[in-house]
Amino acid sequence: MTASPAAVDNERVTDDATTFTGVDDEWFRVMFEASTVPIALADEDGLLMAANGAYCAMVGRAWEAIAGLSSREFTHPDDLAQHAAVEGLMAQARARGDDLRLEKRYVHPDGTIRWGWVSVSAVSGPGGRRWTMAVIHDTTDRRMTEDRLLAAAVTDPLTGLLNRRGWLERLSRFEEPSSRAETPLVLAVLDFDRFKAYNDSRGHRAGDDLLVEFAAAAAEVVGADALFSRWGGEEFALALPGRRASQAHAVLRAMSAVMPDSQTFCAGFAALRGSESVVDCFDRADARLYLAKRDGPGQIRGDDN
C-alpha cells in the first residue's frame, strides 16, 4: 500500500500558483495512486511522506519499508555525493528558473539497479513547510541498451575478449605519470604459427574454435589484472601491469602450454620505459615478435633475451 498526498495530515500538497476548479482531494489521491509515473514527496528533512505504487516498484520496496526514510537508503553508492548536494543543486536550478533534473540509480534489495531521470521540485507541504516532489522517468532500458552498444564497440565478437579499440582505450591510463611511476608494465603481442595452414586443412570453423579455446584458456592464465585482447586475425595483444620482463616471459610460456590442439604461437614483449609512450613500447614488442617468427615456431623474444 502506498501513501498519497491526501493521507498526510489530511492536507493536499499543491502549487500555490495553480488552482483546480471542481477537483477535491480524493481526485488527487486517485490520480496519484493510478499514475504509472513514479512520484514521491519528501518533507523538509528529506524523509519520504508519500509515494505511489510506481515509485515503490522503481525502488523495489513496499511503501511500509520506505515510509519515513530518506531515498539515500536505496541510492547507489556512486550517487550518494549527488544526493547530498541536492539542496544546493535545487537552489541553482531555481536561480535559473528551472526545476532540478538529474540521473541517478536506485538499488533493489536483491542488487538490481534501476536508472531514473529525476525531476525534483520544491512544493508547499502541510503548514506551509517546504517539501520536495520527485518525479522519475525510468531510463533503465535505455541505459542497458547504451551499455550493450558500448561493450560491443570494444569487444571481439568471436572470443569475447577486448578488441583492438578496447585494449588501446584501457591502455591509455598508463600514459598518466602517476600510473607510470607506480606500476611497471610489459606489453606483448602473440601470433599463431601456421594458422592459415590450419584453417586450410581443417576448415574455418576449426580455426574459429582454436581462437576461442585459446582465448578462454589464456585469459585464465594471465589473470584479471591483465589486459588481454584479440588484436586481429590470429594475433593477440597483452598488457601485464605490475610485471617485469622476466615475469612476462614466464607468463607467455604458461600461455603457450594451454594452446589447444598442439598448436604454437610466437610472441614478442617489451617493458615500458620511463620516457616512451605505450604505443612506442608496443612497437618494440611487435619488432621482437618479428624476430621470434624469424627464429621459428613457438619462439618468444623480449627485453630479457
N, C-alpha and C positions, 0 to 999 in steps of 0.2 A: 504494500500500500504506500502511496506517495502522499506528501503534504502539499497542499495548494495554498496560494496567497490568501484565500478567504479563511483558511483554517488557522492563520497566525494572528492571534489577538482579535479575531473577528474584524480585522480591518483590511481592506483591499489595498494592495500596493499599486500605485498608479503614477503616471507622469502628470505633474500639476498643470502642465501646459495643454493637456488633452482632456476633452470631455466626451462622454458617450451618452447619448440620449436614449432612454428606454432600456438600458442594459444594467442588470443588477449583478451583485457579487456571485450569485450562483452561475450565471452565464460565464463569467470569467473563470470560475473554478472548473467548469466543464471544458471550456476551451483549453485551459492549461493542462488538464489531465489528458485530453484527447490528442494533443499536439504530438506529431511524430518527430518534432524537433526537440532535442534535449534542452531543457530550461531549468535553471536553478536560481534561487535567491539566497543571498548570504547577508547576515546582519553586519553592523558596524565593526564587529570583531572578526569578520570573515568566516563566521560559523554558519553552516547550512541551516536555513529555516524552512525552506520549501524546495521541492524538486519533483518533476514529473516522471512518469514511467520511462520515457525515452532517455532522460538523464541517468536514471538508475541503471538502465541497460547499457548506457555508454560507459559507465564506470564499473559495471559488473557487480553491483551490490544492491541489496534491497534498501528501501528508504530507512527502515529501522536500524540498519547497520551504519548509516552515514548521518542521520539526524543529529544536528548539533556539533558535527565535526567540521574541520577545515578540509577543503579539497586537497590540501597539501598531503593529507594522509594517503591519497592514492594517485599522486602526481609522480611521474617518472623522476628518478633521482637526478638525471641530467637537466631537468626543467625546474628544479627547486629554486635556483637563483632567480630565474624569471618570475616564478610565483611570488617570491619575497619582494620583488620590485614592482608588483602590480600597482600599488597605490601611486608611486611616482610616475609610472607609465601612464596611468589614467589621468593624472594631473597634466602631463604633457599633451595627451590627446585632447583634453578639454580646452587647453590653451589654443589648440589648432581648430577647435570647433568640431572635433570628431569623437566618436566612440573608440575605445581601445580594441584593437584586433590583434590576436596573436595565435600562433600554433603551438600546441602542447600535446603531451602524451599522458594517457591515463593507464595505470597498471591494474589489471584484474587480480583477484586473489590467486588465480592459477598461473599468473605470469603473463597472460595475454596482454598485448599492448594495443591500445586504440589511439589513433591520432585524431585530434579535433582542431578545427579552426574556430576560435572562441571570440565572440564579440562581448565585451564587458562594458556595462553601462551603470552609472550611478542612478538610483531611483529613490523615491521617498518611501520610507518604511513607517511602521506604526509610531505615532507620536512625533512624526517629522524627522525621525532618525535617518541617517544616510546609509542606505543599504546598497547592495550590488546585485545586478542581474547578469547572469551569464547565459548566452545563447550559443549553442555549439552546432557546427556543421561537421559531421563525421567525414574525415578525409582519409580514413584508413585504407580503403581500396585504392585510392589514387596513390598514396604513399607506397603501398605494396607493389603496384604496377611500376612506379618510378624506380623502386629498389631492384625489381627484377630486370628492368631495362639497363640500369647502371651496372648490375652484376654481369649481365650478358655482354656488355661492352668491354669488360675486362677479363672475361673467362673464355678459355678454349672450349668449344662445344663438344669436342671428342673426348678429351681426357678430364675435363673439369678443373684443370689447373689454371693459373693465371695465364692470359695470353701476353703477347709482347707489350701491348699498351699497358695492361695492368701491372706487369712486372716493372716497367720503367717508371710508372707513376709512384709505386710504393718505394722504389729505389731512390727516388728523388730526395727523400728525407735525409739520406746520408750525405747530401751536399751541404747540409747545415753544419756550421762549425762546431756546435755543441755535440752533435752526433759523431762527427769525425774524431773529435778529441777523446770521447769517452768509449767508443766502440770500434775495435778493429773490424775489418770487413774483407772478405775474399769473394771474388766473383769468378764464376766458372761457366764454360759453355761445353755442351756434350753433343756428339754427333754419332748416330748409329753407323756401324760398319756394314757395308754391302746391303743396305736397306732396299735398294732398287732390285737387286737380285732376289732378295727375299720376297718382295712383292710379286715379281715376275714369275717366280716358281710356285708360290703358294696362294697367290691372289690378294687383292687389295683388302678384302675383309680380314684375312690373316694378318696383314700389315697393320691394319687399324687395331686389331686385338693386341698385337705386340706393343703398340704405343700405349694403349690403355692400361695393360697389365703392368708395364714398366712404370708408368706414371704413378699408379697406386702403390706399388711396392717401394719405389724410390722415395715417395713422399713420406712413407713410414720411417725410412732410414734417416732422412735429413732432419725430421722433426718439425714441430710447429713454428719454431723461431726462424727457420729458413724461408727464403722467398724462392719458390720453385715454379718454373713456368715452361710451357711449350713455346719455344721461340718461333718455330715454324717448321713444317715438314717433319723430319726426324731429328731436329735439333731442339735441345732443351737448355734453358739458362738457369743458373743457380746463384743465389746470394747467401753467404754464410756470415751473418753478423756475429761478432764475438769470437770468431775463429781466426787462427793464424794459418800460415801457408802449410805447415807440417800437419796440422789437423785437417785441413781441406783435402790433402792427398788421401788421408785415411778414410774420410767420408766418401770420396769418389770411388775408392776401392770397394767400400761396402756397398755402394750403389751398383757397381759392376757385378757384384756377387748375386744380386737379385734380378739381373737381366734375364727375361724369360727365354725359353726355347734355345738355350745355349748360344744366344747371340751376344755380340760385344759392342762396345762403343769406345770412341776416343774422346779425350777431354783435355781442355786447357784451362788453367786458372791463374789468377794474379791477385795479389793483396793490394788493397788501396793504399796509395802513398799520400803523404800529408799534403802535397801541393797539387795533386792531379784531380780531375773530375771523375765521377763514376763512369762516364762514357769512355774516357781515355783508359781507365782501368779495364773496362770490358773489352776495348780494342786490343789491349795487351793479352788478355785471356784468349781472345779469338786468334791472335797470332800464334799463341802457344798451341792452340788446337790444330792449327795448320801444321806445326812441327810434329805433333803427335800423329796426325794422319799420315804424314810422310814416313814416319818410323814403322807403321804397320798397324793392324787391327789391335784394339784393346789397350792402346797406349795412353798414358797420362803425362802431360808436361805442364810444369808450373814454375813458380818462383823458387821452389826448393830443388829443382833438377834441370 
